[in-house]
Amino acid sequence: MNYRSAGISEIKKVSDEFEDYRLGQILYAITNRKPDGVTLKVWLFNISDEDLYTAIERTKLIEKDHGIIK
């Protein structure tokens, strides 16, 4: 699987699902899944495409569980 392309595609899909979220809120929700003790800068520079894709998918599940998106 090409996780880079899949991740980009999923972010586009998330923007449709998060109707009330601005782009900054979507990115915040995704980056909020980074491990504790790691700065956002370090996490973004070191995360693999697969792990970022997983973070996006996890964000969708968590936000849906909280009733924020459809």
VEXPA-258813 format. One record per residue: residue number from 1; residue in three letters; x, y, z of N, C-alpha, C, CB in turn. Coordinates in Angstrom, 2 decimals, always signed. Atoms other than C-alpha are relative to their C-alpha. Glycine has a CB too. Layout:
N
+-------+------+---------+---------+---------+---------+---------+---------+---------+---------+---------+---------+---------+---------+
! gulum ! segu !     nc1 !     nc2 !     nc3 !    cac1 !    cac2 !    cac3 !     cc1 !     cc2 !     cc3 !    cbc1 !    cbc2 !    cbc3 !
+-------+------+---------+---------+---------+---------+---------+---------+---------+---------+---------+---------+---------+---------+
!   NUM !  Ala !       X !       Y !       Z !       X !       Y !       Z !       X !       Y !       Z !       X !       Y !       Z !
...
+-------+------+---------+---------+---------+---------+---------+---------+---------+---------+---------+---------+---------+---------+
//
This chain:
70
+-------+------+---------+---------+---------+---------+---------+---------+---------+---------+---------+---------+---------+---------+
! gulum ! segu !     nc1 !     nc2 !     nc3 !    cac1 !    cac2 !    cac3 !     cc1 !     cc2 !     cc3 !    cbc1 !    cbc2 !    cbc3 !
+-------+------+---------+---------+---------+---------+---------+---------+---------+---------+---------+---------+---------+---------+
!     1 !  Met !   +0.85 !   -1.19 !   +0.00 !   +0.00 !   +0.00 !   +0.00 !   +0.89 !   +1.24 !   +0.00 !   -0.96 !   +0.00 !   +1.22 !
!     2 !  Asn !   -0.72 !   -1.28 !   +0.02 !   +1.22 !   +3.50 !   -0.80 !   -0.63 !   +0.90 !   +1.06 !   -0.06 !   +0.66 !   -1.42 !
!     3 !  Tyr !   +0.58 !   -0.72 !   -1.12 !   +0.62 !   +5.15 !   +2.58 !   +0.04 !   +1.51 !   -0.20 !   +0.72 !   -0.36 !   +1.27 !
!     4 !  Arg !   -0.07 !   -1.44 !   +0.25 !   +1.69 !   +8.59 !   +1.38 !   -1.25 !   +0.45 !   -0.77 !   +1.29 !   +0.36 !   -0.79 !
!     5 !  Ser !   +1.18 !   -0.34 !   +0.79 !   -1.03 !   +8.71 !   -1.28 !   -1.28 !   -0.26 !   +0.78 !   -0.02 !   -0.80 !   -1.31 !
!     6 !  Ala !   +1.18 !   +0.33 !   -0.79 !   -3.52 !   +7.01 !   +1.02 !   -0.23 !   +1.05 !   +1.09 !   +0.14 !   -1.40 !   +0.63 !
!     7 !  Gly !   +0.12 !   -1.02 !   -1.04 !   -2.80 !   +9.54 !   +3.78 !   -0.54 !   +1.31 !   -0.54 !   +1.34 !   +0.25 !   +0.66 !
!     8 !  Ile !   +0.49 !   -1.23 !   +0.63 !   -3.33 !  +12.49 !   +1.46 !   -1.48 !   -0.15 !   -0.35 !   +0.82 !   +0.33 !   -1.27 !
!     9 !  Ser !   +1.39 !   +0.27 !   +0.35 !   -6.55 !  +10.93 !   +0.22 !   -0.89 !   +0.01 !   +1.24 !   -0.12 !   -1.35 !   -0.73 !
!    10 !  Glu !   +0.79 !   +0.05 !   -1.23 !   -7.77 !  +10.30 !   +3.78 !   -0.19 !   +1.39 !   +0.59 !   +0.67 !   -0.91 !   +1.02 !
!    11 !  Ile !   +0.16 !   -1.37 !   -0.50 !   -7.11 !  +13.91 !   +4.80 !   -1.08 !   +0.72 !   -0.80 !   +1.35 !   +0.78 !   -0.08 !
!    12 !  Lys !   +1.06 !   -0.60 !   +0.82 !   -9.29 !  +15.00 !   +1.88 !   -1.37 !   -0.53 !   +0.42 !   +0.24 !   -0.29 !   -1.49 !
!    13 !  Lys !   +1.27 !   +0.59 !   -0.44 !  -12.01 !  +12.58 !   +3.01 !   -0.41 !   +0.54 !   +1.37 !   +0.11 !   -1.54 !   +0.05 !
!    14 !  Val !   +0.28 !   -0.51 !   -1.33 !  -11.72 !  +13.77 !   +6.60 !   -0.56 !   +1.42 !   -0.09 !   +1.27 !   -0.03 !   +0.88 !
!    15 !  Ser !   +0.50 !   -1.37 !   +0.12 !  -12.27 !  +17.35 !   +5.46 !   -1.47 !   +0.02 !   -0.40 !   +0.83 !   +0.79 !   -1.03 !
!    16 !  Asp !   +1.42 !   +0.11 !   +0.34 !  -15.61 !  +16.25 !   +4.01 !   -0.83 !   -0.47 !   +1.20 !   -0.20 !   -0.96 !   -1.18 !
!    17 !  Glu !   +0.71 !   +0.53 !   -1.16 !  -16.58 !  +14.35 !   +7.16 !   -0.07 !   +0.99 !   +1.16 !   +0.66 !   -1.28 !   +0.46 !
!    18 !  Phe !   -0.06 !   -0.98 !   -1.08 !  -15.52 !  +17.09 !   +9.59 !   -0.59 !   +1.31 !   -0.54 !   +1.49 !   +0.20 !   +0.52 !
!    19 !  Glu !   +0.62 !   -1.14 !   +0.66 !  -18.01 !  +19.56 !   +8.15 !   +0.20 !   +1.31 !   +0.75 !   -1.47 !   -0.26 !   -0.17 !
!    20 !  Asp !   -0.13 !   -1.23 !   -0.79 !  -17.66 !  +22.06 !  +11.00 !   +1.44 !   +0.33 !   +0.36 !   -0.81 !   -0.12 !   +1.25 !
!    21 !  Tyr !   -1.40 !   -0.23 !   -0.34 !  -13.87 !  +21.78 !  +11.32 !   +0.69 !   +0.82 !   -1.09 !   +0.74 !   -1.33 !   +0.19 !
!    22 !  Arg !   -0.91 !   -0.69 !   +0.92 !  -11.47 !  +24.23 !   +9.74 !   +1.22 !   -0.89 !   -0.17 !   +0.39 !   +1.44 !   +0.54 !
!    23 !  Leu !   -1.18 !   +0.82 !   +0.26 !   -8.26 !  +22.79 !   +8.31 !   +0.91 !   -0.07 !   +1.22 !   +0.79 !   +0.55 !   -1.20 !
!    24 !  Gly !   -0.83 !   -0.01 !   -1.19 !   -6.34 !  +23.84 !  +11.40 !   -0.51 !   -0.94 !   +1.08 !   +0.10 !   +1.39 !   +0.55 !
!    25 !  Gln !   +0.59 !   +0.90 !   -0.98 !   -8.76 !  +21.92 !  +13.60 !   +0.20 !   -1.46 !   -0.38 !   -1.48 !   +0.30 !   +0.16 !
!    26 !  Ile !   -0.25 !   +1.36 !   +0.46 !   -8.38 !  +18.81 !  +11.47 !   +1.44 !   -0.39 !   +0.27 !   -0.32 !   -0.13 !   -1.51 !
!    27 !  Leu !   -1.42 !   +0.29 !   -0.23 !   -4.60 !  +19.00 !  +11.61 !   +0.30 !   -0.13 !   +1.49 !   +0.88 !   +1.09 !   -0.62 !
!    28 !  Tyr !   -0.19 !   +0.10 !   -1.44 !   -4.73 !  +19.61 !  +15.36 !   -0.50 !   -1.34 !   +0.52 !   -0.72 !   +1.15 !   +0.72 !
!    29 !  Ala !   +0.56 !   +1.28 !   -0.45 !   -6.96 !  +16.57 !  +15.88 !   +0.93 !   -1.15 !   -0.35 !   -1.39 !   -0.23 !   -0.62 !
!    30 !  Ile !   -0.92 !   +1.06 !   +0.43 !   -4.52 !  +14.41 !  +13.91 !   +1.29 !   +0.05 !   +0.80 !   +0.30 !   +0.12 !   -1.51 !
!    31 !  Thr !   -1.29 !   -0.11 !   -0.68 !   -1.34 !  +15.74 !  +15.51 !   -0.14 !   -0.17 !   +1.51 !   +0.64 !   +1.34 !   -0.30 !
!    32 !  Asn !   +0.24 !   +0.23 !   -1.42 !   -2.93 !  +15.44 !  +18.94 !   +0.22 !   -1.46 !   +0.38 !   -1.41 !   +0.44 !   +0.38 !
!    33 !  Arg !   -0.21 !   +1.43 !   -0.23 !   -2.36 !  +11.67 !  +18.57 !   +1.49 !   -0.35 !   +0.16 !   -0.59 !   -0.81 !   -1.15 !
!    34 !  Lys !   -1.44 !   +0.28 !   -0.14 !   +1.44 !  +12.03 !  +18.82 !   +0.31 !   -0.49 !   +1.41 !   +0.85 !   +1.27 !   -0.33 !
!    35 !  Pro !   -0.36 !   +0.51 !   -1.33 !   +3.18 !  +10.28 !  +21.70 !   +0.38 !   +1.13 !   +0.97 !   +1.16 !   -0.99 !   -0.11 !
!    36 !  Asp !   -0.42 !   -0.96 !   -1.02 !   +3.71 !  +12.17 !  +24.96 !   +1.52 !   +0.06 !   +0.05 !   -0.57 !   -0.37 !   +1.40 !
!    37 !  Gly !   -1.44 !   -0.16 !   -0.15 !   +7.19 !  +13.55 !  +25.47 !   +0.74 !   +0.24 !   -1.31 !   +0.57 !   -1.20 !   +0.65 !
!    38 !  Val !   -0.61 !   -0.26 !   +1.30 !   +7.82 !  +14.12 !  +21.76 !   -0.58 !   +1.30 !   -0.52 !   -0.26 !   -1.18 !   -1.01 !
!    39 !  Thr !   +0.52 !   -1.26 !   +0.52 !   +7.60 !  +17.59 !  +20.30 !   -0.68 !   -0.24 !   -1.34 !   +1.14 !   +1.04 !   -0.15 !
!    40 !  Leu !   +0.70 !   +0.11 !   +1.26 !   +5.32 !  +18.12 !  +17.36 !   +0.97 !   +0.04 !   -1.17 !   -1.03 !   +1.12 !   -0.14 !
!    41 !  Lys !   -1.00 !   -0.11 !   +1.07 !   +8.28 !  +19.15 !  +15.20 !   +0.74 !   -1.32 !   -0.20 !   +1.00 !   +1.12 !   +0.32 !
!    42 !  Val !   -0.73 !   +1.27 !   +0.09 !  +10.21 !  +15.96 !  +15.98 !   -0.92 !   -1.09 !   -0.54 !   +0.58 !   -0.40 !   +1.39 !
!    43 !  Trp !   +0.94 !   +1.03 !   +0.44 !   +7.12 !  +13.80 !  +15.50 !   -0.26 !   +0.12 !   -1.49 !   -1.32 !   +0.11 !   +0.78 !
!    44 !  Leu !   +0.29 !   -0.20 !   +1.42 !   +6.30 !  +15.33 !  +12.10 !   +1.19 !   -0.34 !   -0.89 !   -0.44 !   +1.43 !   -0.25 !
!    45 !  Phe !   -1.18 !   +0.29 !   +0.81 !   +9.87 !  +15.02 !  +10.85 !   +0.36 !   -1.48 !   -0.02 !   +1.17 !   +0.79 !   +0.50 !
!    46 !  Asn !   -0.42 !   +1.39 !   -0.13 !  +10.24 !  +11.42 !  +11.98 !   -1.08 !   -1.04 !   -0.26 !   +0.55 !   -0.22 !   +1.34 !
!    47 !  Ile !   +1.09 !   +0.97 !   +0.16 !   +6.82 !   +9.83 !  +11.51 !   +0.04 !   -0.59 !   -1.41 !   -1.36 !   +0.67 !   +0.27 !
!    48 !  Ser !   +0.07 !   +0.65 !   +1.31 !   +6.53 !   +7.29 !   +8.72 !   -1.36 !   +0.28 !   -0.62 !   +0.23 !   -1.54 !   +0.12 !
!    49 !  Asp !   +1.27 !   -0.19 !   +0.69 !   +3.82 !   +7.59 !   +6.10 !   -1.07 !   -0.95 !   +0.54 !   +0.17 !   -0.22 !   -1.51 !
!    50 !  Glu !   +0.95 !   +0.98 !   -0.54 !   +2.21 !   +4.44 !   +7.48 !   -0.51 !   +0.43 !   +1.37 !   +0.66 !   -1.39 !   +0.09 !
!    51 !  Asp !   +0.43 !   -0.43 !   -1.33 !   +2.16 !   +5.77 !  +11.05 !   -0.89 !   +1.23 !   -0.06 !   +1.22 !   +0.28 !   +0.87 !
!    52 !  Leu !   +0.85 !   -1.18 !   +0.14 !   +0.69 !   +9.09 !   +9.92 !   -1.38 !   -0.41 !   -0.52 !   +0.64 !   +1.02 !   -0.95 !
!    53 !  Tyr !   +1.27 !   +0.53 !   +0.50 !   -1.99 !   +7.23 !   +7.96 !   -0.79 !   -0.62 !   +1.15 !   +0.23 !   -1.05 !   -1.13 !
!    54 !  Thr !   +0.64 !   +0.61 !   -1.16 !   -2.75 !   +5.24 !  +11.12 !   -0.54 !   +1.06 !   +0.95 !   +0.98 !   -0.93 !   +0.73 !
!    55 !  Ala !   +0.45 !   -1.09 !   -0.86 !   -2.99 !   +8.46 !  +13.14 !   -1.25 !   +0.67 !   -0.57 !   +1.12 !   +1.05 !   +0.19 !
!    56 !  Ile !   +1.17 !   -0.59 !   +0.64 !   -5.47 !   +9.86 !  +10.62 !   -1.21 !   -0.90 !   +0.21 !   +0.25 !   +0.23 !   -1.52 !
!    57 !  Glu !   +1.09 !   +0.95 !   -0.19 !   -7.59 !   +6.71 !  +10.79 !   -0.46 !   -0.03 !   +1.46 !   +0.44 !   -1.41 !   -0.44 !
!    58 !  Arg !   +0.33 !   +0.01 !   -1.43 !   -7.45 !   +6.70 !  +14.59 !   -0.78 !   +1.27 !   +0.36 !   +1.29 !   -0.10 !   +0.87 !
!    59 !  Thr !   +0.70 !   -1.25 !   -0.25 !   -8.52 !  +10.35 !  +14.64 !   -1.44 !   -0.07 !   -0.46 !   +0.71 !   +1.16 !   -0.70 !
!    60 !  Lys !   +1.36 !   +0.14 !   +0.50 !  -11.55 !   +9.57 !  +12.49 !   -0.85 !   -0.83 !   +0.97 !   +0.00 !   -0.65 !   -1.39 !
!    61 !  Leu !   +0.74 !   +0.86 !   -0.93 !  -12.60 !   +6.79 !  +14.88 !   -0.31 !   +0.71 !   +1.31 !   +0.79 !   -1.28 !   +0.27 !
!    62 !  Ile !   +0.17 !   -0.69 !   -1.28 !  -12.10 !   +8.87 !  +18.00 !   -1.02 !   +1.13 !   -0.14 !   +1.33 !   +0.56 !   +0.51 !
!    63 !  Glu !   +0.94 !   -1.11 !   +0.19 !  -13.94 !  +11.89 !  +16.61 !   -1.42 !   -0.52 !   -0.24 !   +0.45 !   +0.88 !   -1.19 !
!    64 !  Lys !   +1.34 !   +0.60 !   +0.20 !  -16.83 !   +9.67 !  +15.44 !   -0.58 !   -0.49 !   +1.31 !   +0.08 !   -1.16 !   -1.02 !
!    65 !  Asp !   +0.46 !   +0.51 !   -1.30 !  -17.02 !   +8.05 !  +18.89 !   -0.51 !   +1.13 !   +0.89 !   +1.12 !   -0.75 !   +0.70 !
!    66 !  His !   +0.42 !   -1.15 !   -0.81 !  -17.39 !  +11.52 !  +20.42 !   -1.16 !   +0.74 !   -0.66 !   +1.18 !   +0.95 !   +0.21 !
!    67 !  Gly !   +1.17 !   -0.59 !   +0.63 !  -20.23 !  +12.32 !  +18.03 !   +0.26 !   +1.30 !   -0.73 !   -1.05 !   +0.22 !   +1.02 !
!    68 !  Ile !   -0.35 !   -1.26 !   +0.63 !  -18.37 !  +15.14 !  +16.34 !   -0.24 !   -0.05 !   -1.50 !   +1.45 !   +0.36 !   +0.29 !
!    69 !  Ile !   +0.21 !   +0.13 !   +1.44 !  -18.55 !  +13.80 !  +12.80 !   -0.96 !   -1.13 !   -0.27 !   +1.33 !   -0.24 !   -0.75 !
!    70 !  Lys !   +0.95 !   +1.02 !   +0.41 !  -20.95 !  +11.58 !  +10.90 !   +0.62 !   -1.38 !   +0.04 !   -0.53 !   +0.29 !   -1.39 !
+-------+------+---------+---------+---------+---------+---------+---------+---------+---------+---------+---------+---------+---------+
//
